[in-house]
Amino acid sequence: MYVKFFFFVLVLFVGYARPCQAQTPVSSKNKKAVEWYTQADNFRVRGQYPEAVALLRKAIERDADFFEAYFRLGLIFKALKDWSESTRQFEQGLARTGDARWRKAFSYELGDNFLQVGDYANAKKYLDAYLLGESITKPKVVYAKMLRDNAAYGLANKQESINLITRPMPDSVNAAQLQYFPVLTADEMQIVFTRRRSAAPEADEDLVVSTQTADGRWTTPRSISEKINSAENEGTCTVSADGRTLIFTSCGGRRGFGNCDLFQSQKTGNEWSVPVNMGASINSAAWESQPSLSADGRVLYFVSDRKGGLGGRDLYVSYRLDDGKWTKGENLGKSINTQYDEISPFIHASGQVLFFSSNGRPGFGGYDVYRSEKTELGWGEPANLGYPINNHQDQFSLFVTPDGVRGYYAHEEEGKRNTSLLYQFEVPEALRIKFRSNVVKGVVRDRQTKQPVKARIELFDLRKNALQSWVQSDSLTGEYLIVLNQGSDYALFSSAPEYLFASANFNYESSWQTEPVVLDVFLDRVAKGKSVVLQNIFFEFNSYELGEKSKTELEKVVSFLRANPTVQIEIGGHTDNLGSESYNQILSKNRALSVAAFLTQAGIESARVVPKGYGSQKPRQPNDTEENRQQNRRIEFQIIRQ
């Protein structure tokens, strides 16, 4: 079974306008046939296709060689996506004319038709005939060359097929006639998507959410919020990894800059805030839609057809500042965008892989899904995901889980026009991204009162001493979720005003945990006698020289002391019970001295930092396992004066 990613037009998207065939004088000498031909076109341009077809068939009955009538019949059936009948009409018209210009017109349409159904050999044959002798400077010829290149690409690459097993999501999720554009929280516990109960023009698009229960079942979708859904259309949304920042498209129902704008809402507890237009940095008088948010909610990718782009629709990026404002949207440039359309971006939780759809790159026809990896110089050359993920149809709306194992998409049902279901599939090994991600989640609480705390959760790459991302725990529940990527050693810091910070370490340089990490954090208020174990201080075996990766946590201690200028701390060095106690005492004291030296060199008064070595006298755990001994080998600071 192969995958077809389906994108519903509705109010959120307008298709690419194919170059039109210029009008020419008709060839028929039969006045009645010409009269019916002319009348038919009046119906055709108004979309009254049955009336137009009937008149054109009458014209052909009067004049069987009336090739222009066959051409217009072909256009009508093409508009109806009846490729077989459209092709039959074009072929009959082509067989009845020797006019070079009309033969090219028929060849162009036939080449396009065959590409639409995946007949790459015939598509290439007719498009080659159209392009013969044409100047590549003409827009229609440029477009035809791209179609021909797609046919050649399909011929060359269709055989490189990958076995792909897909399955629809449960009926509890696929409860409406139309559901599309799925996005999930990083822990895959919630799926948010656009729902339309019917294909009727008056049917309303809304955002709905389904939750996965403890036994793996998905609940019946419900409106995400009455504050978000309105009598107008809301759809094509994105959520941050923790499910607490939502950006969505609203068309016509809210006051904005253009017909379709991007709006933002924040979740506190179980309530979403009233949506706010994202402003002129993001929105314009043009069309903005199809947002994709980074895991930490601080980088936004979206689509716009505003002036000044490289093509019809381009991908843009904006960054959220610490004050909550967004930078002006920047075009992603020629490494991603082409002279045609790029749409449906999806930034993977790792932040290192961007998926998007394009009809302007070598592919299998229509919109194909591509993948680009971030480099030090920007986004790398996009790669086509290949067959059968891509085929001759349009592919959109792809979501890949943080671990890179599963994908979700919307699919138009075979033989059921205007019906789409949500599907999921296992990503084949050959296509899995190398930047896997995992999540750490839990609740931040006050250690004494056990009440939730609104804290800042920061993730640092210790190799680079660089902040990777940060989130805030929910002010009502204390819940947080943050994404970690494979391939580095991380420090996780939790901090809040008037509290001591807490730290944790996740070394994913070589090892990897596939299951989400649940880590509840308990913070102590700043008070005499309270202490913190510094989880990211590193020494070589039998050494008291600080490892380079210790700098991140030591700078946190410096920041804490500067924010609390009256606090005096003791730096306590501790060891396990291996070796003599006299040796352990000296080693622990020297390690404490090394930490104290770093703090004083950073500008902290030496009188505020008291180093002390405890050897193995104060173990945190029994020294009966290596894991316990590792916990006992530590640097701890304690407040001795407030």
KELUMSE-982485 format. One record per residue (C-alpha): residue in one letter; z, y negated, x. Coordinates in steps of 0.25 Angstrom, whole numbers, plus 5000, padded with zeros to 4 digits. Example, Ala and Ser with C-alpha at 12.3 -4.5 7.8 and 13.67 -1.06 7.14 Angstrom:
A503150185049/S502950045055/
This chain:
M500050005000/Y499749865005/V500449735003/K499849614996/F500649484997/F500449414985/F500549264983/F500549204969/V499749074967/L500549004955/V500948864958/L501348884972/F500048904979/V498548864978/G497548954984/Y496448924995/A495248864989/R494048944993/P492748854997/C491948834985/Q490448874984/A489548744982/Q488748734970/T487248754971/P486148744960/V486048874952/S484848964955/S484549024941/K483448964933/N483949014920/K484548894913/K485448974904/A486049044916/V486248914923/E486948854911/W487848974910/Y488148964925/T488448814924/Q489348834911/A490048954919/D490448864930/N491148764921/F492048884916/R492248934930/V492748804936/R493748804925/G494248944927/Q493648994914/Y493149114921/P492749214909/E491849104903/A491249074917/V490949224919/A490349244906/L489349134908/L488949174922/R488749314918/K487749254907/A487049174917/I486849294926/E486349374914/R485249264912/D484949264927/A485349384936/D485049314949/F485949194946/F486749204959/E487549084957/A488149144944/Y488549264952/F489249174962/R490049104951/L490449234945/G490949284958/L491749154960/I492449174946/F492749324949/K493249274963/A494249174956/L494649294947/K494949374959/D493949484954/W493349504968/S492549624964/E491749554953/S491749424961/T491049504973/R490049574963/Q489649434958/F489449374972/E488649494977/Q487749484965/G487549344967/L487249364982/A486249464979/R485449364971/T485349254980/G484549224993/D485149084994/A485849075008/R486948975003/W487249064991/R487249194999/K488349125008/A489149084996/F489049224990/S489449285004/Y490649195005/E491149234992/L490849384994/G491549375008/D492749315002/N492849414990/F492749534999/L493849475008/Q494749464995/V494649614993/G494749655007/D493349695009/Y493249645023/A491949695028/N491149635016/A491949505017/K491549495031/K490149525028/Y489949415018/L490749315025/D489949335037/A488749315029/Y489249185024/L489649135037/L488349165044/G487749025049/E488948945043/S489648835050/I491148865052/T491448715050/K491348725035/P492648755028/K492148865019/V491448925031/V492748925039/Y493448985027/A492349095026/K492549125041/M494049145039/L493649245028/R492649315036/D493749325048/N494749385038/A493749485034/A493449525048/Y495049525051/G495149615039/L494149715044/A494749715058/N496249725054/K496349795040/Q496349935047/E497649895054/S498449925042/I499949945042/N500650045032/L501449955022/I502350005012/T502749905001/R503649914988/P503849824977/M505249764975/P506049814963/D505749784949/S507049704948/V506349604958/N504949614953/A505349574939/A504349474936/Q502749474936/L502649384948/Q503649374960/Y503249334974/F503649254987/P504949344990/V505949295000/L507249365004/T508549325010/A508649385024/D509649495020/E508649535009/M509649524998/Q508949424990/I507449404987/V506949274981/F505549254976/T504649184966/R504549244952/R503549214941/R503749294928/S502249294924/A500849244929/A500749144918/P500449004922/E501748954915/A502649054922/D503648994931/E503949034946/D505349044949/L506249094961/V507049214959/V508049294968/S508349444968/T509549504975/Q509749634982/T510949714978/A511849794987/D511149924982/G509749864986/R509349824972/W508649694969/T509149614957/T508249554946/P507749424951/R508349294946/S508049144946/I508549104960/S509148974953/E508948884941/K509048774951/I507848824958/N506948884947/S506348784937/A505248784926/E504248754937/N503848844949/E504748884960/G504348984970/T503949024985/C505349014990/T506049045003/V507549075006/S508349065019/A508849195025/D510249175018/G509649145004/R510249005003/T509048915006/L507948914996/I506648844998/F505548864987/T504348804981/S504348724968/C503148674961/G503048564951/G504448574945/R505248494955/R504948354960/G504348364974/F503248314984/G502148404979/N501848504968/C502548614976/D503748584985/L504848664992/F506248654988/Q507548694994/S508848754988/Q510148794994/K511048914989/T512548894989/G513349014984/N512349064973/E511848934969/W510548864973/S510448714975/V509548624967/P508248634975/V507848514983/N506448474987/M506248495002/G505748355004/A504548295011/S504848365024/I504348495017/N503648455004/S502348365002/A501448324991/A500648454995/W501148594992/E502348664998/S502748804996/Q503048945001/P504248905010/S504849005020/L506248975026/S506849025039/A508049115038/D509049005041/G508348905031/R507948805042/V506448825044/L505548815032/Y504048865032/F503148825020/V501748805015/S501148665012/D499648615010/R500048475014/K499048385021/G498948395036/G499048545037/L498148645044/G497648715032/G497748715017/R499148765017/D500048775030/L501348825034/Y502448715037/V503848725043/S505048635042/Y506448645048/R507848615041/L508748525049/D510248535049/D510348425039/G509548505029/K508248425030/W506948485033/T505948445044/K504548405040/G503648525038/E502848555050/N501448625049/L501548755057/G500248725064/K499048805068/S499848925073/I500148955058/N499248875049/T497748875048/Q496648795041/Y496848875028/D498248925022/E499548975027/I500549005017/S501749095013/P502649075026/F503749165028/I504749145040/H505449275044/A506949275045/S506849275060/G506149145060/Q505149205070/V504049255061/L503249175051/F502449245041/F501349175032/S500049195025/S498749125029/N497249135024/G496849065037/R497049175048/P496349305051/G496749405040/F496349495029/G495949385019/G496649295010/Y498149265015/D498649355025/V500149355031/Y500349315045/R501449325055/S501849225066/E502949235076/K503649115082/T503549085097/E504048985106/L502748905104/G502748915088/W502149015079/G501349125085/E499949165080/P500049225066/A499749375065/N499149435052/L500149545047/G498949635045/Y498449735034/P499049775024/I500049665023/N498849575023/N497549605016/H496349535009/Q497349474999/D498249365000/Q499649395007/F500849305005/S502349305003/L502949395014/F504449405017/V504949485029/T506349525030/P507149475042/D507149615049/G505649615047/V505749755040/R505349715025/G504349625019/Y504349565004/Y503149504997/A502449484983/H501249574979/E500349554968/E500249684960/E498949764960/G498249754947/K499249664942/R498749514943/N499849414943/T500949514946/S501749514959/L502949594964/L503849584976/Y503649694987/Q504349735000/F503849815011/E504349875025/V503649795036/P502849885045/E503449905059/A502149845065/L502349715057/R503849695059/I504249565066/K504949575079/F505949465074/R506849535066/S508049465059/N509349505053/V510449425045/V511949405047/K512649365034/G514049355029/V515049255024/V515749145031/R517249125027/D518549055031/R519349165039/Q520649115032/T520249085018/K519049175017/Q518249065010/P516749045013/V516448945023/K515148865024/A514748885039/R513648865048/I513048995054/E512248985066/L511449085074/F511149065089/D510249135098/L511149155110/R510049185120/K509449045117/N510748975113/A509948925101/L510348915086/Q509449005078/S509848975064/W511048935056/V511448945041/Q512648905033/S513548995025/D513648975010/S514648875007/L515148954994/T515049094999/G515049085014/E513849175015/Y512849165026/L511649235032/I510849215045/V509649285051/L509749345065/N508449385073/Q508349495082/G508149475097/S509349385101/D510849365103/Y511449285092/A512749205090/L513149175075/F514049055073/S514749025060/S515448885059/A516048785049/P516748655050/E518248675053/Y518048825057/L517948895070/F516548955072/A516249105072/S515249175080/A514549315080/N513449375089/F512249455086/N511449515098/Y510149555092/E509349545106/S509249695106/S510049755095/W509749735080/Q510449755067/T509549765055/E510649755044/P511149615040/V512449575048/V513549535039/L514549445046/D515649375038/V516149255046/F517549205045/L517849065051/D519249015055/R519548865053/V519848785066/A521348805069/K522248835080/G522248985083/K520949015077/S519949085087/V518449125088/V517849245096/L516549185103/Q515549305100/N514449245108/I515149235122/F514549325132/F514949375146/E514349475155/F515149595158/N516349565167/S515949425168/Y516449285163/E515149215164/L514649165151/G513349225146/E512249125142/K512249175128/S513749125127/K513248975127/T512948975112/E514449015107/L515048925118/E514348805113/K514848835099/V516248835105/V515948695111/S515448645098/F516648695091/L517648625101/R516848495100/A516948495085/N518448525086/P518848435097/T520348455096/V520248605097/Q520748685109/I520348825111/E520648945119/I519549025125/G520049175125/G519349275134/H519549425129/T519049555135/D519149705131/N520149795138/L519149865148/G519549835162/S520849785167/E521649675160/S521749585172/Y520249585173/N520049565158/Q520949445159/I520249375170/L518849405163/S519349355150/K519949225156/N518649195164/R517749215152/A518649115144/L518549025156/S517049035155/V517048995141/A517948885143/A517148825154/F515848825145/L516648745135/T517148645145/Q515848625151/A515248595137/G516248475136/I517448545130/E518748495136/S519448605145/A520748575138/R520148625125/V519748765130/V520848855135/P520248985142/K521049115141/G520849255145/Y521449365137/G520849495143/S520949605133/Q522249555127/K521749515114/P520749615109/R520049595095/Q519749745094/P520349865100/N519649895113/D519250035109/T517650015107/E516649935114/E516349855102/N517849815101/R517949785116/Q516749695114/Q517449615103/N518649605113/R517849545124/R517749405119/I517949255120/E518749185109/F519149045107/Q520449005100/I520948875095/I522248835102/R522348695097/Q521648625086/
